[in-house]
Amino acid sequence: MKNIKSSEISSKLILLLLGLFLGFTSCRDNTDETPMQPNTITDIVSSNNNFSLLKSAVVKANLATTLSGSGPFTVFAPKDEAFLASGVTSSVIQNLSADQLKNILLYHTLGSKVMAADVPAGPNAAVATAGGDNIYITKNSKGVFVNGWKVNQADIAASNGVIHSIERVLMPPSGNLVEVAQGNSNLTYLVAAVIRASEGGTNVAQILASAGPFTVFAPTNQAFIDAGFATIASIQAADPNTLASILTYHVVAARAFSSDLSDGQLLNTANGGTIKIGLGANATVKGNGNASPANITAFNVMAKNGVVHVIDKVLLP
């Protein structure tokens, strides 16, 4: 009898343990089958150390709550290296007002969810941002680009939309092409040349303030000095029609971001000539009358009616 009872107890114990094991396994399997819910855009930015400068900007601009909302949103998000490559440091962020930062950040934000696969193939599709200004999205064999800058990590899922990391900070346009030049202290000679040229038969200022779109290869002050215009007074004394011919040689009647340029490409200019793009060790542009090309020192400066690329030589027809 003792052996029988011992056997019965052992069998019951085994069955009990087996039941507990199966129950535990079932609970664990059910837990594993529950999908992890992605965090909000604010959560992702706040928890990723690569977005620390963006987080600071979002907090100061009072957009953390907005980007935690239901959305959906698409955010083109510069990582810290993109902020620094754009010259936007932590101190720059602190010196900007909340409204200025909000304007910049809303220029990175769409009021809908747009995955990389949703972007149509082709150049410079205009898309309205949450701030009201357009950005221009290109999709080609090299990837997705916004205002000429590449999306270097696409489709970071969020519960209220999607994040695309981008290689530069996108700065909203401050005005038309003339107004953008007027706001740059390194382009004062160019502004003086535009004003003087407009006193002749071609109103260059009126052209560059019109709807466009245009691309302007903008020579720096030093570029004008190197071309023989030692002072602004010398520009003001120059023949306006000669200046107009030179300046319109720097204008392309299309919006051409850096992502639209290719090595050896010829661009037709507003004065009927052509300029040649070079994309070797340095990005360059050469006029027919130049012995050597000009370096493009700054790309993709936005205007409401086009884009500016800054160059270090005056292009000669």
VENNOR-V214242 format. One record per backbone hydrogen bond with DSSP energy under -1.0 kcal/mol. NH is the residue of the N-H (numbers start at 1). CO is the residue of the C=O. If there is no record, write none. Layout:
NH_CO ; NH_CO
This chain:
5_1 ; 6_2 ; 7_3 ; 8_4 ; 9_5 ; 10_6 ; 11_7 ; 12_8 ; 13_9 ; 14_10 ; 15_11 ; 16_12 ; 17_13 ; 18_14 ; 19_15 ; 20_16 ; 21_17 ; 22_18 ; 23_19 ; 24_20 ; 25_21 ; 26_22 ; 27_23 ; 28_24 ; 29_25 ; 30_26 ; 31_27 ; 32_28 ; 33_29 ; 34_31 ; 42_67 ; 44_40 ; 45_41 ; 46_42 ; 47_43 ; 51_48 ; 52_49 ; 55_51 ; 56_52 ; 57_53 ; 58_54 ; 59_55 ; 60_56 ; 61_57 ; 62_59 ; 63_58 ; 67_63 ; 68_65 ; 69_66 ; 73_160 ; 74_110 ; 75_162 ; 76_108 ; 77_164 ; 80_50 ; 83_79 ; 84_80 ; 85_81 ; 86_82 ; 87_84 ; 88_83 ; 93_89 ; 94_90 ; 95_91 ; 101_97 ; 102_98 ; 103_99 ; 104_100 ; 105_101 ; 106_102 ; 108_105 ; 109_106 ; 110_74 ; 118_115 ; 119_116 ; 122_139 ; 125_137 ; 127_135 ; 129_133 ; 130_109 ; 132_129 ; 135_127 ; 137_125 ; 138_145 ; 139_122 ; 140_143 ; 143_140 ; 145_138 ; 146_149 ; 147_136 ; 149_146 ; 151_144 ; 152_165 ; 153_165 ; 156_163 ; 158_161 ; 159_39 ; 161_158 ; 162_73 ; 163_156 ; 164_75 ; 165_153 ; 166_77 ; 167_150 ; 180_176 ; 181_177 ; 182_178 ; 183_179 ; 184_181 ; 187_184 ; 191_187 ; 192_188 ; 193_189 ; 194_190 ; 195_191 ; 196_192 ; 197_193 ; 198_194 ; 199_196 ; 200_197 ; 204_202 ; 207_203 ; 208_204 ; 210_207 ; 214_305 ; 215_252 ; 216_307 ; 217_250 ; 218_309 ; 220_311 ; 221_186 ; 224_220 ; 225_221 ; 226_222 ; 227_223 ; 228_225 ; 229_224 ; 230_228 ; 235_231 ; 236_232 ; 237_233 ; 238_235 ; 243_239 ; 244_240 ; 245_241 ; 246_242 ; 247_243 ; 248_244 ; 250_247 ; 251_248 ; 252_215 ; 254_252 ; 260_257 ; 261_258 ; 264_277 ; 265_262 ; 267_275 ; 269_273 ; 270_248 ; 270_251 ; 272_269 ; 275_267 ; 276_286 ; 277_265 ; 278_284 ; 280_282 ; 284_278 ; 285_294 ; 286_276 ; 289_316 ; 290_287 ; 294_285 ; 296_283 ; 297_310 ; 298_310 ; 301_308 ; 303_306 ; 304_175 ; 306_303 ; 307_214 ; 308_301 ; 309_216 ; 310_298 ; 311_218 ; 312_295
